[in-house]
């Protein structure tokens, strides 16, 4: 009786995974394909993969905040400060509660978001500012263009 030893004709999937920071690369294929790709990596990494990581890094920072410089104001009350902010060139673009809060903080005027939201609602009722809902949430502008 003789035995025939048959080697595996079906190649098992082969993967190579590398994690750098929060980014991860996985190379999959046959063992030979993966090894060949790894041998070619030095030229690929610098050109392609670094660019991909850089673009995702830029996307993350861009989505966090849009860089803008806040106008300089001085005020003794929250409502007056909001009206001053919205009366500047910066305030001509509709601003969210968060953006207004950051603008106040940039001027060393620290008000809780609950206080600021109440002041914004009061200013809307008094027709001093207008608000409407967008995909970012409610945004605010001066009602008549003047403080």
TIVO-2410 file (N, C-alpha, C; in nm, 3 decimals):
# residues 147
REC num residu      c1      c2      c3 atome chaine
REC   1      X   0.085  -0.117   0.000     N      A
REC   1      X   0.000   0.000   0.000    CA      A
REC   1      X   0.090   0.123   0.000     C      A
REC   2      X   0.056   0.213  -0.085     N      A
REC   2      X   0.136   0.334  -0.090    CA      A
REC   2      X   0.047   0.455  -0.062     C      A
REC   3      X   0.107   0.551   0.002     N      A
REC   3      X   0.036   0.675   0.034    CA      A
REC   3      X   0.087   0.787  -0.055     C      A
REC   4      X  -0.005   0.863  -0.101     N      A
REC   4      X   0.031   0.979  -0.182    CA      A
REC   4      X   0.015   1.103  -0.095     C      A
REC   5      X   0.122   1.175  -0.076     N      A
REC   5      X   0.117   1.296   0.004    CA      A
REC   5      X   0.092   1.412  -0.092     C      A
REC   6      X  -0.020   1.479  -0.071     N      A
REC   6      X  -0.055   1.593  -0.155    CA      A
REC   6      X  -0.034   1.719  -0.073     C      A
REC   7      X   0.047   1.808  -0.126     N      A
REC   7      X   0.067   1.933  -0.056    CA      A
REC   7      X  -0.056   2.019  -0.074     C      A
REC   8      X  -0.071   2.113   0.014     N      A
REC   8      X  -0.185   2.204   0.009    CA      A
REC   8      X  -0.186   2.277  -0.124     C      A
REC   9      X  -0.286   2.253  -0.205     N      A
REC   9      X  -0.295   2.322  -0.333    CA      A
REC   9      X  -0.361   2.458  -0.316     C      A
REC  10      X  -0.439   2.471  -0.215     N      A
REC  10      X  -0.505   2.598  -0.188    CA      A
REC  10      X  -0.419   2.675  -0.088     C      A
REC  11      X  -0.376   2.792  -0.130     N      A
REC  11      X  -0.293   2.872  -0.040    CA      A
REC  11      X  -0.380   2.940   0.065     C      A
REC  12      X  -0.333   2.938   0.184     N      A
REC  12      X  -0.403   3.002   0.294    CA      A
REC  12      X  -0.385   3.153   0.280     C      A
REC  13      X  -0.487   3.231   0.317     N      A
REC  13      X  -0.470   3.375   0.311    CA      A
REC  13      X  -0.360   3.419   0.408     C      A
REC  14      X  -0.288   3.520   0.368     N      A
REC  14      X  -0.176   3.569   0.446    CA      A
REC  14      X  -0.193   3.719   0.462     C      A
REC  15      X  -0.174   3.768   0.583     N      A
REC  15      X  -0.190   3.911   0.611    CA      A
REC  15      X  -0.072   3.962   0.692     C      A
REC  16      X  -0.040   4.087   0.668     N      A
REC  16      X   0.062   4.158   0.745    CA      A
REC  16      X   0.002   4.291   0.786     C      A
REC  17      X   0.000   4.319   0.916     N      A
REC  17      X  -0.065   4.440   0.967    CA      A
REC  17      X   0.035   4.521   1.050     C      A
REC  18      X   0.036   4.654   1.025     N      A
REC  18      X   0.123   4.746   1.099    CA      A
REC  18      X   0.036   4.861   1.149     C      A
REC  19      X   0.051   4.896   1.275     N      A
REC  19      X  -0.023   5.008   1.332    CA      A
REC  19      X   0.076   5.117   1.369     C      A
REC  20      X   0.047   5.241   1.320     N      A
REC  20      X   0.130   5.357   1.352    CA      A
REC  20      X   0.039   5.463   1.411     C      A
REC  21      X   0.049   5.486   1.540     N      A
REC  21      X  -0.041   5.581   1.605    CA      A
REC  21      X  -0.182   5.528   1.597     C      A
REC  22      X  -0.271   5.607   1.540     N      A
REC  22      X  -0.410   5.565   1.526    CA      A
REC  22      X  -0.438   5.509   1.387     C      A
REC  23      X  -0.337   5.505   1.303     N      A
REC  23      X  -0.353   5.457   1.167    CA      A
REC  23      X  -0.304   5.313   1.158     C      A
REC  24      X  -0.363   5.237   1.069     N      A
REC  24      X  -0.327   5.097   1.054    CA      A
REC  24      X  -0.323   5.060   0.906     C      A
REC  25      X  -0.223   4.980   0.870     N      A
REC  25      X  -0.210   4.931   0.733    CA      A
REC  25      X  -0.214   4.779   0.739     C      A
REC  26      X  -0.289   4.719   0.648     N      A
REC  26      X  -0.292   4.574   0.639    CA      A
REC  26      X  -0.268   4.535   0.493     C      A
REC  27      X  -0.176   4.442   0.474     N      A
REC  27      X  -0.147   4.389   0.341    CA      A
REC  27      X  -0.192   4.244   0.342     C      A
REC  28      X  -0.279   4.207   0.251     N      A
REC  28      X  -0.331   4.071   0.245    CA      A
REC  28      X  -0.314   4.014   0.105     C      A
REC  29      X  -0.304   3.885   0.098     N      A
REC  29      X  -0.292   3.815  -0.029    CA      A
REC  29      X  -0.225   3.682  -0.006     C      A
REC  30      X  -0.166   3.628  -0.111     N      A
REC  30      X  -0.089   3.506  -0.092    CA      A
REC  30      X   0.040   3.544  -0.021     C      A
REC  31      X   0.105   3.446   0.036     N      A
REC  31      X   0.229   3.473   0.108    CA      A
REC  31      X   0.330   3.542   0.017     C      A
REC  32      X   0.343   3.495  -0.105     N      A
REC  32      X   0.438   3.551  -0.200    CA      A
REC  32      X   0.402   3.695  -0.235     C      A
REC  33      X   0.273   3.725  -0.256     N      A
REC  33      X   0.230   3.861  -0.288    CA      A
REC  33      X   0.261   3.957  -0.173     C      A
REC  34      X   0.233   3.911  -0.051     N      A
REC  34      X   0.258   3.996   0.066    CA      A
REC  34      X   0.407   4.023   0.082     C      A
REC  35      X   0.489   3.920   0.068     N      A
REC  35      X   0.635   3.937   0.082    CA      A
REC  35      X   0.687   4.030  -0.026     C      A
REC  36      X   0.639   4.014  -0.150     N      A
REC  36      X   0.683   4.102  -0.259    CA      A
REC  36      X   0.644   4.246  -0.230     C      A
REC  37      X   0.523   4.268  -0.180     N      A
REC  37      X   0.478   4.403  -0.147    CA      A
REC  37      X   0.562   4.463  -0.035     C      A
REC  38      X   0.593   4.382   0.065     N      A
REC  38      X   0.675   4.431   0.177    CA      A
REC  38      X   0.813   4.471   0.127     C      A
REC  39      X   0.868   4.395   0.032     N      A
REC  39      X   0.998   4.430  -0.024    CA      A
REC  39      X   0.992   4.563  -0.100     C      A
REC  40      X   0.877   4.595  -0.158     N      A
REC  40      X   0.861   4.720  -0.233    CA      A
REC  40      X   0.817   4.836  -0.143     C      A
REC  41      X   0.789   4.807  -0.015     N      A
REC  41      X   0.736   4.908   0.075    CA      A
REC  41      X   0.822   5.033   0.091     C      A
REC  42      X   0.953   5.024   0.101     N      A
REC  42      X   1.029   5.147   0.122    CA      A
REC  42      X   0.995   5.258   0.023     C      A
REC  43      X   0.978   5.223  -0.103     N      A
REC  43      X   0.944   5.327  -0.200    CA      A
REC  43      X   0.797   5.367  -0.188     C      A
REC  44      X   0.710   5.273  -0.153     N      A
REC  44      X   0.567   5.303  -0.141    CA      A
REC  44      X   0.534   5.383  -0.017     C      A
REC  45      X   0.597   5.350   0.095     N      A
REC  45      X   0.564   5.412   0.223    CA      A
REC  45      X   0.584   5.563   0.218     C      A
REC  46      X   0.699   5.604   0.172     N      A
REC  46      X   0.730   5.745   0.172    CA      A
REC  46      X   0.632   5.821   0.084     C      A
REC  47      X   0.603   5.767  -0.033     N      A
REC  47      X   0.517   5.838  -0.128    CA      A
REC  47      X   0.370   5.827  -0.094     C      A
REC  48      X   0.318   5.707  -0.093     N      A
REC  48      X   0.173   5.688  -0.084    CA      A
REC  48      X   0.117   5.689   0.057     C      A
REC  49      X   0.171   5.607   0.142     N      A
REC  49      X   0.113   5.587   0.274    CA      A
REC  49      X   0.128   5.713   0.360     C      A
REC  50      X   0.243   5.778   0.353     N      A
REC  50      X   0.262   5.901   0.430    CA      A
REC  50      X   0.162   6.007   0.388     C      A
REC  51      X   0.137   6.018   0.256     N      A
REC  51      X   0.038   6.114   0.208    CA      A
REC  51      X  -0.101   6.080   0.262     C      A
REC  52      X  -0.135   5.952   0.263     N      A
REC  52      X  -0.267   5.911   0.312    CA      A
REC  52      X  -0.281   5.946   0.460     C      A
REC  53      X  -0.177   5.918   0.539     N      A
REC  53      X  -0.184   5.951   0.681    CA      A
REC  53      X  -0.194   6.101   0.701     C      A
REC  54      X  -0.120   6.177   0.623     N      A
REC  54      X  -0.122   6.322   0.636    CA      A
REC  54      X  -0.260   6.377   0.604     C      A
REC  55      X  -0.323   6.324   0.500     N      A
REC  55      X  -0.456   6.374   0.464    CA      A
REC  55      X  -0.558   6.341   0.572     C      A
REC  56      X  -0.548   6.223   0.635     N      A
REC  56      X  -0.643   6.192   0.742    CA      A
REC  56      X  -0.614   6.275   0.865     C      A
REC  57      X  -0.487   6.306   0.889     N      A
REC  57      X  -0.452   6.392   1.003    CA      A
REC  57      X  -0.510   6.531   0.982     C      A
REC  58      X  -0.496   6.584   0.860     N      A
REC  58      X  -0.549   6.716   0.829    CA      A
REC  58      X  -0.701   6.718   0.838     C      A
REC  59      X  -0.766   6.610   0.796     N      A
REC  59      X  -0.912   6.603   0.805    CA      A
REC  59      X  -0.956   6.608   0.950     C      A
REC  60      X  -0.883   6.539   1.037     N      A
REC  60      X  -0.919   6.539   1.178    CA      A
REC  60      X  -0.908   6.676   1.240     C      A
REC  61      X  -0.802   6.749   1.209     N      A
REC  61      X  -0.788   6.882   1.268    CA      A
REC  61      X  -0.883   6.981   1.204     C      A
REC  62      X  -0.910   6.963   1.075     N      A
REC  62      X  -1.002   7.056   1.009    CA      A
REC  62      X  -1.143   7.041   1.064     C      A
REC  63      X  -1.183   6.917   1.095     N      A
REC  63      X  -1.317   6.899   1.146    CA      A
REC  63      X  -1.334   6.947   1.289     C      A
REC  64      X  -1.226   6.953   1.364     N      A
REC  64      X  -1.237   6.999   1.501    CA      A
REC  64      X  -1.274   7.146   1.511     C      A
REC  65      X  -1.205   7.227   1.436     N      A
REC  65      X  -1.237   7.368   1.442    CA      A
REC  65      X  -1.183   7.440   1.320     C      A
REC  66      X  -1.256   7.539   1.279     N      A
REC  66      X  -1.211   7.625   1.172    CA      A
REC  66      X  -1.135   7.739   1.237     C      A
REC  67      X  -1.014   7.760   1.190     N      A
REC  67      X  -0.935   7.864   1.254    CA      A
REC  67      X  -0.994   8.001   1.223     C      A
REC  68      X  -1.014   8.077   1.326     N      A
REC  68      X  -1.061   8.213   1.309    CA      A
REC  68      X  -1.011   8.293   1.428     C      A
REC  69      X  -0.980   8.416   1.403     N      A
REC  69      X  -0.938   8.502   1.512    CA      A
REC  69      X  -1.061   8.573   1.565     C      A
REC  70      X  -1.067   8.583   1.693     N      A
REC  70      X  -1.183   8.645   1.755    CA      A
REC  70      X  -1.163   8.794   1.770     C      A
REC  71      X  -1.270   8.871   1.752     N      A
REC  71      X  -1.258   9.016   1.768    CA      A
REC  71      X  -1.235   9.053   1.914     C      A
REC  72      X  -1.174   9.166   1.935     N      A
REC  72      X  -1.149   9.215   2.070    CA      A
REC  72      X  -1.268   9.301   2.115     C      A
REC  73      X  -1.326   9.263   2.227     N      A
REC  73      X  -1.439   9.338   2.283    CA      A
REC  73      X  -1.417   9.356   2.433     C      A
REC  74      X  -1.493   9.448   2.491     N      A
REC  74      X  -1.495   9.461   2.637    CA      A
REC  74      X  -1.637   9.495   2.676     C      A
REC  75      X  -1.685   9.428   2.777     N      A
REC  75      X  -1.824   9.446   2.816    CA      A
REC  75      X  -1.843   9.411   2.962     C      A
REC  76      X  -1.947   9.469   3.020     N      A
REC  76      X  -1.977   9.440   3.161    CA      A
REC  76      X  -2.090   9.338   3.174     C      A
REC  77      X  -2.157   9.302   3.063     N      A
REC  77      X  -2.265   9.204   3.072    CA      A
REC  77      X  -2.256   9.105   2.956     C      A
REC  78      X  -2.313   8.991   2.976     N      A
REC  78      X  -2.311   8.886   2.875    CA      A
REC  78      X  -2.387   8.931   2.750     C      A
REC  79      X  -2.505   8.989   2.767     N      A
REC  79      X  -2.585   9.029   2.650    CA      A
REC  79      X  -2.513   9.137   2.569     C      A
REC  80      X  -2.451   9.232   2.637     N      A
REC  80      X  -2.377   9.338   2.568    CA      A
REC  80      X  -2.258   9.278   2.492     C      A
REC  81      X  -2.191   9.182   2.554     N      A
REC  81      X  -2.075   9.118   2.491    CA      A
REC  81      X  -2.118   9.041   2.366     C      A
REC  82      X  -2.230   8.971   2.372     N      A
REC  82      X  -2.280   8.896   2.257    CA      A
REC  82      X  -2.312   8.993   2.143     C      A
REC  83      X  -2.379   9.103   2.176     N      A
REC  83      X  -2.414   9.201   2.073    CA      A
REC  83      X  -2.288   9.264   2.011     C      A
REC  84      X  -2.187   9.288   2.094     N      A
REC  84      X  -2.061   9.342   2.041    CA      A
REC  84      X  -1.994   9.241   1.948     C      A
REC  85      X  -1.990   9.114   1.988     N      A
REC  85      X  -1.930   9.011   1.903    CA      A
REC  85      X  -2.002   9.002   1.769     C      A
REC  86      X  -2.135   8.998   1.775     N      A
REC  86      X  -2.213   8.984   1.651    CA      A
REC  86      X  -2.210   9.111   1.567     C      A
REC  87      X  -2.171   9.222   1.626     N      A
REC  87      X  -2.162   9.348   1.553    CA      A
REC  87      X  -2.030   9.366   1.479     C      A
REC  88      X  -1.938   9.272   1.495     N      A
REC  88      X  -1.808   9.281   1.426    CA      A
REC  88      X  -1.815   9.207   1.293     C      A
REC  89      X  -1.709   9.221   1.214     N      A
REC  89      X  -1.700   9.146   1.088    CA      A
REC  89      X  -1.707   8.995   1.115     C      A
REC  90      X  -1.646   8.950   1.224     N      A
REC  90      X  -1.651   8.809   1.263    CA      A
REC  90      X  -1.795   8.765   1.285     C      A
REC  91      X  -1.877   8.853   1.342     N      A
REC  91      X  -2.015   8.821   1.374    CA      A
REC  91      X  -2.110   8.831   1.256     C      A
REC  92      X  -2.064   8.879   1.143     N      A
REC  92      X  -2.152   8.886   1.025    CA      A
REC  92      X  -2.183   8.748   0.971     C      A
REC  93      X  -2.093   8.655   0.994     N      A
REC  93      X  -2.119   8.515   0.958    CA      A
REC  93      X  -2.200   8.454   1.072     C      A
REC  94      X  -2.306   8.379   1.043     N      A
REC  94      X  -2.384   8.317   1.151    CA      A
REC  94      X  -2.296   8.232   1.242     C      A
REC  95      X  -2.314   8.248   1.373     N      A
REC  95      X  -2.230   8.180   1.472    CA      A
REC  95      X  -2.313   8.093   1.565     C      A
REC  96      X  -2.257   7.979   1.603     N      A
REC  96      X  -2.324   7.888   1.696    CA      A
REC  96      X  -2.299   7.934   1.840     C      A
REC  97      X  -2.373   7.876   1.932     N      A
REC  97      X  -2.353   7.904   2.075    CA      A
REC  97      X  -2.209   7.873   2.114     C      A
REC  98      X  -2.155   7.762   2.066     N      A
REC  98      X  -2.018   7.724   2.099    CA      A
REC  98      X  -1.919   7.827   2.048     C      A
REC  99      X  -1.936   7.873   1.924     N      A
REC  99      X  -1.846   7.973   1.869    CA      A
REC  99      X  -1.855   8.104   1.946     C      A
REC 100      X  -1.977   8.143   1.984     N      A
REC 100      X  -1.992   8.266   2.063    CA      A
REC 100      X  -1.926   8.250   2.200     C      A
REC 101      X  -1.942   8.134   2.260     N      A
REC 101      X  -1.877   8.108   2.389    CA      A
REC 101      X  -1.725   8.116   2.378     C      A
REC 102      X  -1.671   8.060   2.269     N      A
REC 102      X  -1.526   8.067   2.249    CA      A
REC 102      X  -1.481   8.211   2.225     C      A
REC 103      X  -1.561   8.287   2.152     N      A
REC 103      X  -1.530   8.429   2.130    CA      A
REC 103      X  -1.528   8.507   2.260     C      A
REC 104      X  -1.623   8.477   2.349     N      A
REC 104      X  -1.625   8.544   2.479    CA      A
REC 104      X  -1.502   8.504   2.561     C      A
REC 105      X  -1.471   8.374   2.562     N      A
REC 105      X  -1.355   8.327   2.639    CA      A
REC 105      X  -1.225   8.388   2.587     C      A
REC 106      X  -1.215   8.408   2.455     N      A
REC 106      X  -1.096   8.470   2.397    CA      A
REC 106      X  -1.079   8.613   2.447     C      A
REC 107      X  -1.188   8.672   2.494     N      A
REC 107      X  -1.184   8.808   2.549    CA      A
REC 107      X  -1.190   8.808   2.702     C      A
REC 108      X  -1.157   8.694   2.761     N      A
REC 108      X  -1.154   8.678   2.907    CA      A
REC 108      X  -1.290   8.703   2.970     C      A
REC 109      X  -1.397   8.672   2.897     N      A
REC 109      X  -1.532   8.680   2.950    CA      A
REC 109      X  -1.586   8.538   2.959     C      A
REC 110      X  -1.589   8.485   3.078     N      A
REC 110      X  -1.625   8.345   3.098    CA      A
REC 110      X  -1.767   8.334   3.151     C      A
REC 111      X  -1.856   8.283   3.065     N      A
REC 111      X  -1.995   8.260   3.104    CA      A
REC 111      X  -2.028   8.114   3.078     C      A
REC 112      X  -2.100   8.051   3.169     N      A
REC 112      X  -2.142   7.912   3.144    CA      A
REC 112      X  -2.231   7.906   3.020     C      A
REC 113      X  -2.231   7.793   2.951     N      A
REC 113      X  -2.312   7.779   2.830    CA      A
REC 113      X  -2.461   7.794   2.862     C      A
REC 114      X  -2.501   7.758   2.983     N      A
REC 114      X  -2.642   7.774   3.021    CA      A
REC 114      X  -2.678   7.922   3.030     C      A
REC 115      X  -2.587   8.002   3.082     N      A
REC 115      X  -2.611   8.147   3.089    CA      A
REC 115      X  -2.615   8.205   2.948     C      A
REC 116      X  -2.519   8.166   2.867     N      A
REC 116      X  -2.512   8.217   2.731    CA      A
REC 116      X  -2.636   8.178   2.651     C      A
REC 117      X  -2.683   8.055   2.664     N      A
REC 117      X  -2.802   8.014   2.589    CA      A
REC 117      X  -2.925   8.091   2.634     C      A
REC 118      X  -2.935   8.119   2.762     N      A
REC 118      X  -3.046   8.199   2.813    CA      A
REC 118      X  -3.042   8.342   2.760     C      A
REC 119      X  -2.921   8.399   2.756     N      A
REC 119      X  -2.905   8.536   2.704    CA      A
REC 119      X  -2.940   8.538   2.555     C      A
REC 120      X  -2.897   8.438   2.480     N      A
REC 120      X  -2.928   8.432   2.337    CA      A
REC 120      X  -3.079   8.422   2.315     C      A
REC 121      X  -3.147   8.339   2.393     N      A
REC 121      X  -3.293   8.327   2.382    CA      A
REC 121      X  -3.361   8.460   2.414     C      A
REC 122      X  -3.313   8.529   2.517     N      A
REC 122      X  -3.369   8.658   2.555    CA      A
REC 122      X  -3.348   8.761   2.443     C      A
REC 123      X  -3.228   8.764   2.384     N      A
REC 123      X  -3.199   8.857   2.276    CA      A
REC 123      X  -3.284   8.828   2.151     C      A
REC 124      X  -3.314   8.701   2.128     N      A
REC 124      X  -3.403   8.664   2.016    CA      A
REC 124      X  -3.544   8.717   2.044     C      A
REC 125      X  -3.592   8.697   2.167     N      A
REC 125      X  -3.727   8.745   2.203    CA      A
REC 125      X  -3.737   8.897   2.193     C      A
REC 126      X  -3.628   8.966   2.222     N      A
REC 126      X  -3.625   9.113   2.215    CA      A
REC 126      X  -3.598   9.163   2.073     C      A
REC 127      X  -3.590   9.071   1.975     N      A
REC 127      X  -3.564   9.103   1.835    CA      A
REC 127      X  -3.431   9.176   1.814     C      A
REC 128      X  -3.334   9.151   1.900     N      A
REC 128      X  -3.202   9.211   1.883    CA      A
REC 128      X  -3.113   9.122   1.796     C      A
REC 129      X  -3.138   8.991   1.801     N      A
REC 129      X  -3.066   8.897   1.717    CA      A
REC 129      X  -3.166   8.801   1.654     C      A
REC 130      X  -3.122   8.736   1.547     N      A
REC 130      X  -3.204   8.634   1.481    CA      A
REC 130      X  -3.134   8.500   1.495     C      A
REC 131      X  -3.213   8.393   1.495     N      A
REC 131      X  -3.154   8.260   1.500    CA      A
REC 131      X  -3.233   8.168   1.409     C      A
REC 132      X  -3.164   8.067   1.359     N      A
REC 132      X  -3.229   7.962   1.282    CA      A
REC 132      X  -3.145   7.835   1.296     C      A
REC 133      X  -3.210   7.724   1.265     N      A
REC 133      X  -3.146   7.594   1.283    CA      A
REC 133      X  -3.075   7.553   1.154     C      A
REC 134      X  -2.952   7.505   1.170     N      A
REC 134      X  -2.874   7.452   1.058    CA      A
REC 134      X  -2.828   7.312   1.096     C      A
REC 135      X  -2.749   7.251   1.010     N      A
REC 135      X  -2.695   7.119   1.043    CA      A
REC 135      X  -2.595   7.126   1.159     C      A
REC 136      X  -2.538   7.244   1.186     N      A
REC 136      X  -2.448   7.262   1.301    CA      A
REC 136      X  -2.524   7.293   1.430     C      A
REC 137      X  -2.653   7.316   1.420     N      A
REC 137      X  -2.733   7.357   1.534    CA      A
REC 137      X  -2.785   7.497   1.508     C      A
REC 138      X  -2.832   7.564   1.612     N      A
REC 138      X  -2.882   7.701   1.596    CA      A
REC 138      X  -2.764   7.796   1.572     C      A
REC 139      X  -2.786   7.892   1.482     N      A
REC 139      X  -2.686   7.996   1.457    CA      A
REC 139      X  -2.751   8.132   1.479     C      A
REC 140      X  -2.667   8.232   1.511     N      A
REC 140      X  -2.716   8.363   1.551    CA      A
REC 140      X  -2.646   8.473   1.472     C      A
REC 141      X  -2.723   8.578   1.438     N      A
REC 141      X  -2.671   8.701   1.378    CA      A
REC 141      X  -2.749   8.818   1.434     C      A
REC 142      X  -2.695   8.939   1.416     N      A
REC 142      X  -2.769   9.057   1.459    CA      A
REC 142      X  -2.897   9.070   1.375     C      A
REC 143      X  -3.003   9.120   1.437     N      A
REC 143      X  -3.131   9.130   1.368    CA      A
REC 143      X  -3.131   9.242   1.266     C      A
REC 144      X  -3.084   9.360   1.302     N      A
REC 144      X  -3.091   9.472   1.210    CA      A
REC 144      X  -2.959   9.513   1.150     C      A
REC 145      X  -2.853   9.441   1.184     N      A
REC 145      X  -2.721   9.478   1.135    CA      A
REC 145      X  -2.653   9.581   1.223     C      A
REC 146      X  -2.721   9.634   1.325     N      A
REC 146      X  -2.659   9.731   1.417    CA      A
REC 146      X  -2.676   9.682   1.559     C      A
REC 147      X  -2.585   9.728   1.646     N      A
REC 147      X  -2.595   9.692   1.788    CA      A
REC 147      X  -2.696   9.782   1.854     C      A
***
